[in-house]
Amino acid sequence: MKLNDEQQMLQDSVARLMADKGPVSHLRELRDRNDEKGYDEPLWHAMVEAGLTGILVPEEHGGIGFGLVGAGLVAREIGRNLSVTPFLSTAVLGATALAAGGSAEQQQKWLPAIAEGSVITALAVDDGAKHRPEAIKTEAKAAGDGVTLNGGKLLVLDAHVADLLLVAARQGDDTALFLVDPKAQGVSIERTRMVDDRNAARVTLDNVAAEPMADG
């Protein structure tokens, strides 16, 4: 694919940033010391300063709105260097879900926070080890004026360091996304380090209060 001038400048700047601040040696260091968070915090801060955390956040919410091509260019350089960041879980999955399905209030609260790097999000979809959204059994039920969730999720990227969970659950015959505070009563998160040492987690939900996304 032929890049335009802005895309080429983005790719070149991200390539320099990852090679300088996110080389594969950092992954090995995190692995060897069994780092509690499991991602490269100085690199993540550098990405925030470069505006990369807001690459899919619309400009009206403090991002740069560079689109999926831009996000793909960043992801390619992250992969080239095996750089360890919550870019996919937060700047891609979280930002995309909220921009596409969040209410105006939810977007105003969370999208600027993603762009400024003050929150990490985790998208919790699959109940099992394989991606089978049609097999989701996590259940959402009305409880008073709100909703509670019951069930469990596996392989949730960056869940153990997340400030916000976006959880897929059954609501009647439909599947919807719900916003969950990871520190809420009834939430249990167990970190499970993957074979490539990346962050994942098992999330258990026991009568957890949740906020429906606007289009959920």
PAZAPA-4460 file (N, C-alpha, C; in steps of 0.05 Angstrom, whole numbers, plus 32768, in hexadecimal, padded with zeros to 4 digits):
% residues 216
    n_x    n_y    n_z   ca_x   ca_y   ca_z    c_x    c_y    c_z   seq   type   mol
   8011   7FE8   8000   8000   8000   8000   8012   8019   8000     1      M     A
   800B   802C   7FEF   801A   8045   7FED   800F   8058   8002     2      K     A
   8022   8062   8013   801A   8074   8028   801B   8090   801F     3      L     A
   8008   80A1   802A   800A   80BD   8024   8020   80C9   8036     4      N     A
   8024   80E3   8033   803B   80F0   8041   8037   80EE   805F     5      D     A
   801E   80F3   8069   8019   80F2   8086   801D   80D6   8091     6      E     A
   8014   80C2   8082   8017   80A7   808B   8035   809E   808B     7      Q     A
   8044   80A7   8077   8060   80A1   8076   806F   80AE   808D     8      Q     A
   8068   80C7   8093   8074   80D4   80AA   806E   80C6   80C4     9      M     A
   8055   80BD   80C7   804D   80AE   80DF   805E   8094   80E1    10      L     A
   805F   8085   80CB   806E   806C   80CC   808B   8071   80D3    11      Q     A
   8097   8085   80C8   80B4   808A   80CD   80B8   8092   80EA    12      D     A
   80A6   80A3   80F5   80AA   80AC   8111   80A5   8095   8124    13      S     A
   8091   8085   811F   808C   806E   8131   80A2   805A   8130    14      V     A
   80AD   8055   8118   80C3   8043   8115   80DB   804C   8126    15      A     A
   80E1   8066   8126   80F7   8070   8136   80F1   806D   8154    16      R     A
   80D8   8073   815B   80D0   8072   8177   80D2   8055   8182    17      L     A
   80C8   8042   8173   80C9   8026   817D   80E5   801B   817E    18      M     A
   80F5   8022   816A   8111   8018   8169   8121   8024   8180    19      A     A
   811A   803D   8187   8129   804B   819D   8120   8043   81B8    20      D     A
   8105   8043   81BC   80FA   8040   81D7   80EB   8026   81DC    21      K     A
   80E8   8016   81C7   80D9   7FFD   81CB   80E5   7FE5   81BD    22      G     A
   8100   7FE1   81BF   810D   7FCA   81B2   8106   7FB0   81C0    23      P     A
   810C   7F9A   81B2   8105   7F80   81BD   8113   7F7A   81D8    24      V     A
   8129   7F88   81DD   8137   7F84   81F6   8126   7F8C   820E    25      S     A
   8114   7F9F   8209   8102   7FA7   821F   80EE   7F91   8226    26      H     A
   80E5   7F83   8212   80D3   7F6C   8217   80E2   7F57   8227    27      L     A
   80FB   7F52   8221   810A   7F3E   8230   810E   7F46   824D    28      R     A
   8113   7F60   8250   8117   7F6B   826C   80FD   7F68   827C    29      E     A
   80E6   7F6E   8270   80CD   7F6C   827E   80C7   7F4E   8285    30      L     A
   80CE   7F3D   8273   80CA   7F20   8277   80DC   7F16   828D    31      R     A
   80F5   7F1E   828C   8108   7F12   829F   8103   7F1C   82BC    32      D     A
   80F9   7F33   82BF   80F4   7F3D   82DA   80D6   7F38   82E3    33      R     A
   80C8   7F2A   82D2   80AB   7F24   82D7   809D   7F3E   82DF    34      N     A
   809F   7F51   82CE   8094   7F6C   82D4   8076   7F6A   82DB    35      D     A
   806E   7F78   82F0   8053   7F76   82FA   803E   7F80   82E6    36      E     A
   8044   7F95   82D7   8031   7FA0   82C4   8034   7F92   82A9    37      K     A
   804D   7F8B   82A2   8051   7F7C   8289   8050   7F8C   8270    38      G     A
   8052   7FA6   8272   8055   7FB6   825A   806A   7FCC   825F    39      Y     A
   8074   7FD8   8249   808A   7FEB   824B   807F   8007   8250    40      D     A
   807E   800F   826A   8072   8028   8271   8080   8041   8265    41      E     A
   809B   8042   8265   80A8   8059   8258   80A0   805C   823A    42      P     A
   809F   8045   822C   8097   8046   8210   807A   804F   820E    43      L     A
   8068   8045   821F   804D   804E   821D   804A   806C   8222    44      W     A
   8059   8077   8235   8059   8094   8239   8063   80A3   8221    45      H     A
   8077   8098   8214   8082   80A4   81FB   806D   80A4   81E5    46      A     A
   805D   808E   81E4   8048   808C   81D0   8032   80A0   81D5    47      M     A
   802C   80A5   81EF   8019   80B9   81F6   8022   80D4   81ED    48      V     A
   803B   80DB   81F3   8046   80F5   81EB   8046   80F9   81CD    49      E     A
   8049   80E3   81BE   8049   80E5   81A1   802D   80E5   8195    50      A     A
   8018   80E2   81A6   7FFD   80E3   819D   7FF2   80C8   8193    51      G     A
   8002   80B3   8195   7FFB   8099   8189   7FE4   808B   8198    52      L     A
   7FE0   8091   81B1   7FCA   8085   81C0   7FAF   8090   81B6    53      T     A
   7FB0   80A7   81A9   7F97   80B2   819F   7F94   80AF   8181    54      G     A
   7FA2   809C   8175   7FA2   809A   8158   7F87   8093   814C    55      I     A
   7F76   8085   815C   7F5B   807F   8152   7F45   808F   8161    56      L     A
   7F4E   80A1   8172   7F3B   80B2   8181   7F35   80CB   8170    57      V     A
   7F1C   80D1   816B   7F15   80E9   815B   7F21   8102   8167    58      P     A
   7F26   8115   8155   7F33   812E   815E   7F22   813D   8173    59      E     A
   7F08   813B   8171   7EF7   814A   8184   7EF9   813E   81A0    60      E     A
   7F05   8127   81A2   7F0A   811B   81BD   7F27   811A   81C4    61      H     A
   7F37   812A   81B7   7F53   812D   81BE   7F66   811B   81B0    62      G     A
   7F5D   810B   819D   7F6E   80FA   818E   7F78   8106   8174    63      G     A
   7F84   80F5   8163   7F8E   80FF   814A   7F7E   80F3   8132    64      I     A
   7F6C   80DF   8138   7F5A   80D4   8124   7F68   80CC   810B    65      G     A
   7F7E   80BD   810D   7F8E   80B6   80F5   7F83   809E   80E6    66      F     A
   7F70   8090   80F1   7F63   807A   80E3   7F72   8060   80E6    67      G     A
   7F65   804B   80DB   7F70   8030   80DE   7F8A   802B   80D0    68      L     A
   7F8E   8039   80BA   7FA8   8037   80AC   7FBE   8040   80BF    69      V     A
   7FBA   8057   80CB   7FCD   8062   80DE   7FD2   804F   80F5    70      G     A
   7FBC   8044   8100   7FBF   8031   8116   7FCE   8018   810E    71      A     A
   7FC9   8010   80F5   7FD8   7FF9   80EA   7FF6   7FFE   80E7    72      G     A
   7FFD   8016   80E0   8019   801D   80DD   8027   801C   80F8    73      L     A
   8019   8026   810D   8024   8026   8128   8027   8009   8131    74      V     A
   8012   7FF9   812C   8013   7FDD   8135   8029   7FCE   8127    75      A     A
   802E   7FD4   810E   8044   7FC6   80FF   805F   7FCB   810C    76      R     A
   8064   7FE4   8114   807E   7FEA   8120   8080   7FDF   813C    77      E     A
   806A   7FDE   814A   806A   7FD0   8164   8071   7FB3   8161    78      I     A
   8064   7FA6   814D   806A   7F8A   8148   8087   7F86   813E    79      G     A
   8091   7F98   812E   80AC   7F95   8124   80C1   7F94   813A    80      R     A
   80BB   7FA3   8150   80CE   7FA4   8166   80C6   7F93   817E    81      N     A
   80AF   7F86   817C   80A3   7F77   8193   80A0   7F89   81AB    82      L     A
   8099   7FA2   81A6   8095   7FB5   81BB   807C   7FAE   81CB    83      S     A
   807E   7FB2   81E6   8069   7FA9   81F8   8059   7FC1   8202    84      V     A
   8041   7FC5   81F7   8031   7FDC   81FF   8013   7FD3   81FF    85      T     A
   8002   7FE2   820D   7FE5   7FDD   820B   7FD8   7FEB   81F3    86      P     A
   7FE7   7FEF   81DD   7FDC   7FFD   81C6   7FC4   7FEF   81BA    87      F     A
   7FC5   7FD5   81B6   7FAF   7FC6   81AA   7F97   7FC7   81BC    88      L     A
   7F9A   7FC1   81D6   7F83   7FBF   81E8   7F76   7FDA   81EC    89      S     A
   7F85   7FEF   81EB   7F7B   800A   81F3   7F76   801C   81DB    90      T     A
   7F8C   8022   81CD   7F8B   8036   81B7   7F7C   802B   819E    91      A     A
   7F7A   8010   819C   7F6C   8005   8185   7F51   7FFA   818E    92      V     A
   7F51   7FE5   819E   7F37   7FD8   81A5   7F26   7FEA   81B6    93      L     A
   7F31   7FF5   81CB   7F21   8006   81DD   7F17   801F   81CF    94      G     A
   7F28   802D   81C1   7F21   8045   81B3   7F0C   8040   819D    95      A     A
   7F0F   802A   818E   7EFD   8023   8179   7EE1   801D   8184    96      T     A
   7EE0   800C   8199   7EC6   8005   81A5   7EB7   801D   81B0    97      A     A
   7EC5   802E   81BE   7EB8   8045   81C9   7EB0   805A   81B4    98      L     A
   7EC1   805E   81A0   7EBA   8071   818B   7EA2   8067   817B    99      A     A
   7EA0   804D   8177   7E8B   8042   8167   7E71   803E   8176   100      A     A
   7E73   8037   8190   7E5B   802F   819E   7E55   803D   81B8   101      G     A
   7E66   804F   81C1   7E62   805D   81DA   7E4E   8074   81D7   102      G     A
   7E41   807A   81ED   7E30   8092   81ED   7E41   80AB   81EC   103      S     A
   7E35   80C2   81E8   7E45   80DB   81E8   7E53   80DF   8202   104      A     A
   7E45   80D8   8218   7E50   80DB   8233   7E68   80C8   8237   105      E     A
   7E64   80AE   822E   7E7A   809B   8231   7E92   80A3   8220   106      Q     A
   7E8D   80AC   8208   7EA3   80B5   81F7   7EB2   80CC   8203   107      Q     A
   7EA3   80E0   820E   7EB0   80F7   821A   7EC0   80F0   8232   108      Q     A
   7EB8   80DB   8240   7EC6   80D3   8258   7EDF   80C3   8252   109      K     A
   7EDD   80B0   823F   7EF3   809D   823B   7F05   80A2   8224   110      W     A
   7EFB   80AD   820E   7F0D   80B1   81F6   7F23   80C5   81FC   111      L     A
   7F1E   80DC   8208   7F35   80EE   820F   7F49   80E1   8222   112      P     A
   7F3F   80D0   8234   7F51   80C3   8246   7F63   80AF   8238   113      A     A
   7F58   80A1   8223   7F68   808F   8213   7F7D   80A0   8204   114      I     A
   7F75   80B6   81F8   7F88   80C6   81E8   7F9E   80D1   81FA   115      A     A
   7F98   80D9   8212   7FAD   80E4   8223   7FBC   80CF   8233   116      E     A
   7FB5   80B6   822F   7FC4   80A0   823C   7FBF   809D   825A   117      G     A
   7FA8   80A7   8263   7FA3   80A4   8280   7F93   808B   8287   118      S     A
   7F89   807D   8273   7F7C   8063   8279   7F86   804E   8266   119      V     A
   7F83   8035   826F   7F88   801D   825F   7F6D   800E   825E   120      I     A
   7F65   8005   8247   7F4C   7FF6   8245   7F52   7FD9   823C   121      T     A
   7F3E   7FC8   8242   7F41   7FAC   823A   7F26   7FA3   822F   122      A     A
   7F26   7F96   8218   7F0E   7F8C   820B   7F0B   7F6E   8212   123      L     A
   7EF6   7F68   8221   7EF2   7F4C   822A   7EDB   7F40   821B   124      A     A
   7EE1   7F2F   8207   7ECC   7F24   81F6   7EC8   7F06   81FB   125      V     A
   7EDD   7EF6   81F8   7EDA   7ED9   81F7   7ED8   7ECC   8212   126      D     A
   7EC5   7EBA   8215   7EC2   7EAB   822E   7ED5   7E93   822F   127      D     A
   7EDE   7E8A   8217   7EF0   7E73   8215   7F0A   7E7B   8208   128      G     A
   7F1A   7E66   8202   7F35   7E6A   81F7   7F34   7E71   81D9   129      A     A
   7F1E   7E6D   81CC   7F1C   7E74   81AF   7F09   7E8B   81AB   130      K     A
   7F0D   7E9A   8195   7EFC   7EB0   818F   7EE1   7EA6   8183   131      H     A
   7ECD   7EA5   8195   7EB2   7E9C   818C   7E9D   7EAE   8199   132      R     A
   7E9A   7EC6   818D   7E86   7ED9   8199   7E6A   7ECE   8199   133      P     A
   7E64   7EBB   8188   7E49   7EAF   8188   7E45   7E9D   81A0   134      E     A
   7E5B   7E96   81AE   7E59   7E83   81C4   7E5B   7E91   81DF   135      A     A
   7E59   7EAB   81E0   7E5B   7EBA   81F9   7E44   7EB2   820C   136      I     A
   7E4C   7EAC   8224   7E39   7EA4   8239   7E38   7EB8   8250   137      K     A
   7E4B   7ECA   8252   7E4A   7EDF   8266   7E30   7EEE   8263   138      T     A
   7E22   7EF1   8279   7E06   7EFA   8278   7E02   7F15   8286   139      E     A
   7DF3   7F26   8279   7DEB   7F40   8284   7DCE   7F3F   828C   140      A     A
   7DC8   7F47   82A5   7DAD   7F47   82AF   7DA6   7F62   82BB   141      K     A
   7D8E   7F6A   82B8   7D84   7F83   82C5   7D84   7F7E   82E3   142      A     A
   7D8E   7F93   82F2   7D8E   7F92   830F   7D88   7FAE   8319   143      A     A
   7D6F   7FB1   8322   7D66   7FCC   832A   7D67   7FDF   8313   144      G     A
   7D76   7FF5   8316   7D78   8009   8300   7D90   8003   82EE   145      D     A
   7D9F   7FEE   82F4   7DB7   7FE9   82E5   7DB8   7FCD   82D9   146      G     A
   7DD1   7FC4   82D4   7DD6   7FAA   82C8   7DEC   7F9C   82D7   147      V     A
   7DEA   7F82   82DB   7E00   7F73   82E6   7E09   7F5D   82D3   148      T     A
   7E23   7F57   82D4   7E2F   7F43   82C3   7E38   7F2B   82D3   149      L     A
   7E34   7F13   82C7   7E3F   7EFA   82D3   7E4B   7EE9   82BD   150      N     A
   7E63   7EE0   82C2   7E71   7ECF   82AF   7E8F   7ED2   82B1   151      G     A
   7E9D   7ECA   829C   7EBA   7ECB   829C   7EC5   7ECF   8280   152      G     A
   7EDC   7EDB   827F   7EEA   7EE0   8265   7F07   7ED6   8267   153      K     A
   7F10   7ECB   8250   7F2C   7EC2   824F   7F3C   7ED3   823B   154      L     A
   7F56   7ED3   823F   7F69   7EE0   822C   7F62   7EFD   8227   155      L     A
   7F5C   7F0B   823C   7F55   7F28   823A   7F6F   7F38   823B   156      V     A
   7F76   7F44   8225   7F8F   7F52   8222   7F90   7F6A   8234   157      L     A
   7FA5   7F6B   8245   7FAB   7F82   8257   7F96   7F86   826D   158      D     A
   7F86   7F72   8273   7F70   7F76   8286   7F7B   7F7C   82A2   159      A     A
   7F92   7F71   82A9   7F9C   7F74   82C5   7FA7   7F90   82CA   160      H     A
   7FAB   7FA0   82B5   7FB4   7FBB   82B8   7F9F   7FD0   82AF   161      V     A
   7F88   7FC6   82A8   7F73   7FD7   829C   7F65   7FE8   82B1   162      A     A
   7F5D   8000   82A7   7F4D   8012   82B7   7F2F   8010   82AF   163      D     A
   7F2A   8002   8299   7F0F   7FFF   828F   7F0D   7FE5   827F   164      L     A
   7EF9   7FD4   8286   7EF3   7FBC   8276   7EDB   7FC1   8265   165      L     A
   7EDD   7FB8   824C   7EC6   7FB8   823A   7EBE   7F9B   8235   166      L     A
   7EA8   7F93   8241   7EA1   7F77   8243   7E89   7F70   8231   167      V     A
   7E8D   7F5B   8221   7E77   7F51   8211   7E66   7F3D   8221   168      A     A
   7E4C   7F41   8220   7E3B   7F2F   8230   7E20   7F2C   8221   169      A     A
   7E13   7F15   8227   7DF9   7F10   821C   7DE4   7F20   822C   170      R     A
   7DD2   7F2C   821D   7DBB   7F3A   8229   7DA3   7F32   8219   171      Q     A
   7D95   7F1E   8224   7D7F   7F12   8215   7D8A   7F02   81FD   172      G     A
   7D81   7F08   81E5   7D8A   7EFB   81CD   7DA1   7F0A   81C0   173      D     A
   7DA9   7F20   81CB   7DBE   7F31   81BE   7DD8   7F30   81CE   174      D     A
   7DED   7F39   81C1   7E07   7F3D   81CF   7E0D   7F5A   81CF   175      T     A
   7E16   7F65   81E6   7E1B   7F81   81E9   7E35   7F85   81F8   176      A     A
   7E3F   7F9E   81F7   7E57   7FA5   8206   7E4F   7FB6   821E   177      L     A
   7E5E   7FB1   8234   7E59   7FBE   824D   7E73   7FC9   8258   178      F     A
   7E72   7FE0   8265   7E89   7FEC   8272   7E8A   7FE3   828F   179      L     A
   7EA2   7FD9   8297   7EA5   7FCF   82B2   7EBE   7FDA   82BE   180      V     A
   7EBC   7FE2   82D7   7ED3   7FEB   82E7   7EE2   7FD2   82F1   181      D     A
   7EFB   7FCF   82E9   7F0A   7FB7   82F2   7F0C   7FB4   8310   182      P     A
   7F08   7FC9   831F   7F0A   7FC9   833C   7EEE   7FC5   8349   183      K     A
   7EDA   7FC2   8339   7EBF   7FBF   8344   7EBC   7FA5   8353   184      A     A
   7EAA   7FA5   8366   7EA4   7F8D   8376   7E9B   7F76   8363   185      Q     A
   7EA6   7F5F   8367   7E9E   7F48   8357   7EB0   7F43   833F   186      G     A
   7EC3   7F55   833A   7ED6   7F51   8323   7EF0   7F44   832E   187      V     A
   7EF8   7F2E   8321   7F11   7F20   8327   7F22   7F1E   830E   188      S     A
   7F3B   7F27   8310   7F4C   7F27   82F8   7F66   7F18   82FF   189      I     A
   7F6C   7F03   82F0   7F84   7EF3   82F4   7F96   7EF5   82DB   190      E     A
   7FAD   7F00   82DF   7FBF   7F03   82C8   7FC9   7EE8   82BF   191      R     A
   7FCA   7EE4   82A5   7FD5   7ECB   8299   7FE8   7ED3   8283   192      T     A
   8002   7ECF   8288   8016   7ED7   8275   8016   7EC3   825E   193      R     A
   8016   7ECD   8246   8015   7EBC   822E   8030   7EB1   8227   194      M     A
   8030   7E9E   8213   8049   7E91   820C   805E   7EA6   8201   195      V     A
   8054   7EBC   81F5   8066   7ED1   81EB   806A   7EE6   8201   196      D     A
   8061   7EE1   8219   8065   7EF2   8230   8053   7F0B   822F   197      D     A
   803F   7F0B   821E   802C   7F21   821C   8018   7F1F   8233   198      R     A
   800B   7F36   8238   7FF8   7F37   824E   7FDC   7F2D   8245   199      N     A
   7FD1   7F1B   8255   7FB5   7F14   8252   7FAB   7F0E   826E   200      A     A
   7F90   7F0A   8270   7F86   7F05   828B   7F6B   7EF6   8289   201      A     A
   7F65   7EE8   829F   7F4B   7EDC   82A2   7F3A   7EEF   82B4   202      R     A
   7F23   7EF5   82AA   7F11   7F08   82B8   7EF8   7EF9   82C1   203      V     A
   7EF2   7EFA   82DA   7ED9   7EEE   82E5   7EC7   7F04   82EF   204      T     A
   7EAD   7F02   82E8   7E99   7F16   82EF   7E83   7F09   82FF   205      L     A
   7E7F   7F13   8318   7E6B   7F07   832A   7E59   7F1D   8333   206      D     A
   7E42   7F1F   8326   7E2E   7F35   832C   7E3B   7F50   832C   207      N     A
   7E49   7F56   8316   7E58   7F6F   8314   7E47   7F85   8308   208      V     A
   7E46   7F9C   8314   7E37   7FB3   8309   7E45   7FBC   82F0   209      A     A
   7E35   7FC1   82DB   7E40   7FC8   82C1   7E30   7FDE   82B4   210      A     A
   7E3D   7FED   82A2   7E2F   8003   8294   7E2D   7FFB   8276   211      E     A
   7E14   7FF9   826C   7E12   7FF2   8250   7E1D   8007   823E   212      P     A
   7E2A   7FFF   8228   7E32   8012   8214   7E19   801B   8205   213      M     A
   7E1B   8033   81FA   7E03   8040   81EF   7DF5   802E   81DA   214      A     A
   7E05   8022   81C8   7DF9   8012   81B3   7DF7   7FF5   81B9   215      D     A
   7DFD   7FEE   81D3   7DFC   7FD2   81DB   7DE0   7FC8   81DF   216      G     A
***
